[in-house]
Amino acid sequence: LTGHTNDVWGCAISPDGRRVVSASWDHTLKVWDLETGAETATLTGHTSGVRGCAVTPDGRRVVSASGDHTLKVWDLETGAETASLPLAGEVMSVAVHPARLLVACGDAGGNVMVAELIGIEYGPLVVTAIDHGHGPVLRCPACQGERPLDEAWLDQVIDCPADCDTHLRVNPFVARP
């Protein structure tokens, strides 16, 4: 995948496995369709190199970390910047919690910060069934409850099979070891 004009410092794959987001020193993020390799969006707004990115567990947003002292939240469908969090130092890395509205980031001063994404709602969490040799199971990232996979769940939105009231979007593929 080519298109950035400078170094790529980080990448993240969407939970449904259909897109990859790249973070570049050229101050942009690019969104790519993994099936076709086509660039589908360029996210602009950072004023320094983008050092890392993470996709939210519902696959609807990406959070970016930049040397411009900000974390930014982007809508992956529209490419719009939806939030910007100014921080004291250059942001070096970012990670998103798999089931809660939390992000963690590290800065150039050796600090780790955790921020709650207040005002942002997740859609259904994207999950993938895993087969460890005894048949595929689905694990809810919110409650960690597991159930054998029902093939009718693939590519559907379901309620947590362990009854924790979490909505899950089940990937249309099964991960095998």
C-alpha positions in Angstrom: 0.0 0.0 0.0 1.6 3.2 -1.1 0.6 6.8 -0.9 2.2 8.5 2.2 4.9 11.0 1.4 7.0 10.2 4.5 7.7 7.4 7.1 4.8 5.3 8.4 5.1 4.9 12.1 2.1 2.9 13.0 -0.8 0.8 11.6 -4.0 -0.7 13.0 -6.4 -3.2 11.4 -10.2 -2.7 12.0 -11.8 -5.4 14.1 -13.8 -6.7 11.1 -10.5 -7.2 9.2 -11.7 -5.1 6.2 -9.6 -1.9 6.7 -6.2 -0.9 7.8 -5.3 2.6 9.0 -1.7 3.9 8.7 -0.2 6.8 10.7 2.6 8.8 9.0 5.2 11.4 9.6 3.6 13.3 6.7 0.9 14.5 9.3 -1.8 12.2 7.9 -3.6 8.9 8.5 -4.7 6.9 5.5 -7.5 4.3 5.5 -7.1 1.4 3.1 -9.5 -1.3 1.9 -7.6 -4.6 2.6 -9.5 -6.6 -0.1 -8.7 -4.2 -2.9 -5.7 -2.3 -1.6 -7.4 1.0 -2.5 -6.9 4.1 -0.3 -10.4 5.1 0.8 -9.6 8.2 2.8 -6.8 10.5 4.0 -7.4 12.0 7.4 -5.8 15.4 7.8 -5.7 17.8 10.8 -2.5 17.0 12.7 0.2 19.6 12.6 3.1 17.2 13.2 3.9 13.6 12.5 1.3 10.9 13.5 3.1 8.3 15.5 0.4 5.8 16.2 -3.3 4.9 15.8 -5.8 2.4 17.2 -9.3 1.5 15.9 -12.2 1.3 18.4 -13.7 -2.1 19.0 -16.8 -1.2 17.1 -14.7 -0.4 14.0 -16.3 3.0 13.6 -13.5 5.3 14.8 -9.7 5.6 14.9 -7.7 7.4 17.6 -4.4 8.9 16.5 -1.3 10.0 18.5 0.8 12.8 17.2 3.9 14.9 17.9 1.6 17.9 17.9 0.6 17.1 21.5 -2.8 15.7 20.6 -4.9 12.6 20.5 -7.5 12.9 17.8 -10.6 10.8 17.2 -11.8 10.3 13.6 -15.0 8.8 12.1 -13.8 6.0 9.7 -16.9 6.3 7.5 -16.7 10.0 6.9 -13.1 10.8 7.6 -14.2 13.6 9.9 -12.3 14.6 13.0 -14.8 14.2 15.9 -12.6 15.1 18.9 -9.2 16.4 19.8 -7.6 16.0 23.2 -4.6 18.4 23.8 -1.9 16.9 26.0 1.3 18.3 27.6 3.8 16.4 25.5 4.4 14.7 22.2 2.2 11.7 22.0 4.2 8.6 21.0 1.6 5.8 21.1 -2.1 5.0 21.6 -4.2 1.9 22.5 -7.9 1.5 22.8 -9.6 -0.7 25.4 -11.3 -3.7 23.8 -14.7 -3.2 25.5 -14.7 0.2 27.3 -14.5 3.8 26.2 -10.9 4.2 27.3 -7.7 5.1 25.5 -4.2 4.9 26.9 -1.3 6.8 25.4 2.4 7.3 26.1 4.3 10.5 25.7 7.9 11.5 25.0 8.4 12.3 28.7 7.8 8.7 29.8 4.3 9.2 31.0 1.3 7.0 30.3 -2.1 8.6 30.4 -5.6 7.1 30.4 -8.5 9.0 29.0 -12.2 8.2 29.0 -14.0 9.0 25.7 -16.9 10.7 27.2 -19.7 11.6 24.8 -18.7 8.9 22.3 -20.9 5.8 22.1 -19.7 2.5 20.8 -21.8 0.5 18.4 -21.8 -3.3 18.6 -18.3 -4.6 19.6 -16.7 -6.5 16.7 -15.7 -10.1 17.7 -14.2 -13.0 16.0 -14.9 -16.7 16.8 -11.9 -18.7 17.7 -11.4 -22.4 17.1 -8.7 -24.0 19.3 -9.5 -27.4 17.9 -12.7 -28.2 19.8 -15.0 -26.2 17.5 -15.3 -22.4 17.2 -16.3 -20.3 20.3 -17.4 -16.7 20.7 -15.9 -14.8 23.6 -17.5 -11.5 24.7 -14.8 -8.9 25.3 -17.0 -7.2 27.9 -17.7 -10.1 30.3 -15.3 -12.7 28.9 -18.2 -15.2 28.7 -17.8 -17.9 26.0 -20.3 -19.9 24.0 -20.0 -22.3 21.1 -20.5 -20.4 17.8 -23.8 -20.7 16.1 -23.1 -20.3 12.3 -26.2 -18.1 12.0 -24.4 -15.4 14.1 -21.7 -14.8 11.4 -21.8 -11.3 10.0 -24.8 -10.5 12.3 -25.3 -8.2 15.3 -26.3 -10.3 18.3 -26.7 -9.9 22.1 -23.9 -11.3 24.1 -24.4 -15.1 24.3 -23.4 -15.0 28.0 -26.2 -12.5 28.7 -24.2 -9.4 29.8 -26.3 -7.0 27.7 -23.4 -6.2 25.3 -24.2 -6.0 21.6 -21.7 -7.9 19.4 -21.1 -7.8 15.6 -19.7 -11.2 14.7 -17.0 -11.3 12.0 -17.9 -13.4 9.0 -14.8 -15.5 9.5 -13.4 -17.8 12.2 -9.8 -17.6 13.4 -8.0 -20.9 13.5 -4.7 -21.6 15.2 
